[in-house]
Amino acid sequence: MPLSDHEQRMLDQIESALYAEDPKFASSVRGGTLRAPSARRRLQGAALFVVGLALLVSGVAFPATQISGFPILSVLGFVVMFGGVVFAITGPRIVGGRDRAPEVGAQRQKRVRGSGGSFTSRMEDRFRRRFDE
């Protein structure tokens, strides 16, 4: 559920006060935002997935790769497969893109208000119309 304008202003004021009071703590807590993964990153993730799948199958197919009956190569293959999928669907973080709190609030308000044709804003408008009726 999105924040109202009043709640958004209050949040921006709290955020700017935090930045003014302790900018080092605020920057360490803020973290970065995730970008969409590039085509190259998706391809690398898919390649990792295929390598992991090959390790998984070879760990099951060759009993010599088992240690005391535990298929260590298969487990390693599964971990590589999982890592490949995570690598493919996540993008790198954007760090340091926002330095000051007032700019953060301005960007957030632009994003909320400037997305007039977005799916979420249309759904919010429909909800408000139905709720008012």
C-alpha positions in Angstrom: 0.0 0.0 0.0 1.5 3.3 -1.0 2.1 6.2 1.4 -0.1 9.2 1.4 1.4 12.6 0.6 1.5 13.6 4.2 3.2 10.3 5.2 5.7 10.7 2.3 6.6 14.3 3.5 7.0 13.0 7.1 9.3 10.2 5.9 11.3 12.6 3.9 11.7 14.9 6.9 12.8 12.0 9.1 15.3 10.9 6.5 16.7 14.4 6.0 17.0 14.8 9.8 18.9 11.5 10.0 21.3 12.6 7.3 21.8 15.9 9.0 22.4 14.3 12.4 24.6 11.3 11.4 25.5 11.2 7.7 28.0 8.3 8.1 25.4 6.1 9.8 22.7 7.1 7.2 24.9 6.3 4.3 25.9 2.9 5.7 22.2 2.0 6.4 20.9 3.3 3.1 22.5 0.7 0.9 22.2 0.7 -2.9 19.4 0.0 -5.3 19.4 -2.9 -7.6 19.6 -2.5 -11.4 18.1 -4.8 -13.9 20.6 -7.5 -15.0 22.3 -7.0 -18.4 22.1 -9.6 -21.2 25.7 -10.5 -20.5 25.0 -11.1 -16.9 22.1 -13.3 -17.8 24.2 -15.3 -20.2 26.9 -15.8 -17.6 24.3 -17.0 -15.1 22.9 -19.4 -17.6 26.3 -20.8 -18.3 26.9 -21.3 -14.5 23.5 -23.1 -14.4 24.6 -25.4 -17.2 27.9 -26.1 -15.5 26.1 -26.8 -12.2 23.7 -29.1 -13.9 26.6 -31.1 -15.5 28.2 -31.4 -12.0 24.9 -32.5 -10.5 24.4 -35.2 -13.1 28.0 -36.4 -13.1 27.9 -36.6 -9.3 25.0 -39.0 -9.5 26.3 -40.9 -12.6 29.8 -41.6 -11.2 29.8 -43.4 -7.9 33.6 -42.6 -7.5 32.7 -39.0 -6.8 30.8 -39.9 -3.6 32.4 -39.7 -0.2 31.1 -42.4 2.1 27.9 -42.6 0.1 27.4 -38.8 0.1 27.2 -37.3 -3.4 29.5 -34.3 -2.7 29.8 -33.4 -6.4 26.0 -33.3 -6.8 25.7 -31.0 -3.9 28.4 -28.8 -5.3 26.5 -28.8 -8.7 23.3 -27.8 -7.0 25.1 -24.9 -5.3 26.6 -23.8 -8.6 23.2 -24.0 -10.3 21.5 -22.0 -7.5 24.3 -19.4 -7.7 24.0 -19.1 -11.5 20.2 -18.4 -11.2 20.8 -15.8 -8.5 23.5 -14.2 -10.5 21.3 -14.2 -13.7 18.2 -12.6 -12.1 19.9 -9.9 -9.9 21.7 -6.9 -11.2 24.6 -5.0 -9.7 23.9 -2.5 -6.9 24.1 1.3 -7.5 26.2 2.7 -4.7 26.7 6.4 -4.0 24.1 7.5 -6.4 22.3 9.5 -3.8 24.4 11.6 -1.4 21.9 14.0 0.3 18.5 13.5 1.8 16.7 16.4 0.1 17.6 15.0 -3.3 16.4 11.6 -2.3 13.0 13.0 -1.3 12.8 14.9 -4.5 13.6 11.8 -6.6 11.1 9.8 -4.7 8.3 12.4 -5.2 9.1 12.7 -8.9 9.0 8.9 -9.2 5.6 8.7 -7.5 4.0 11.7 -9.1 5.7 11.3 -12.5 4.4 7.8 -13.1 1.0 8.9 -14.1 0.6 6.2 -16.7 2.1 3.4 -14.7 0.2 0.2 -13.8 0.3 0.9 -10.1 -1.0 4.4 -10.4 -3.9 3.3 -12.6 -4.7 0.5 -10.0 -4.6 3.1 -7.2 -7.0 5.3 -9.1 -9.4 2.5 -9.7 -9.3 1.5 -6.1 -9.9 5.1 -4.9 -12.9 5.4 -7.3 -14.4 2.1 -6.1 -13.8 3.0 -2.5 -15.5 6.5 -2.9 -18.6 4.9 -4.5 
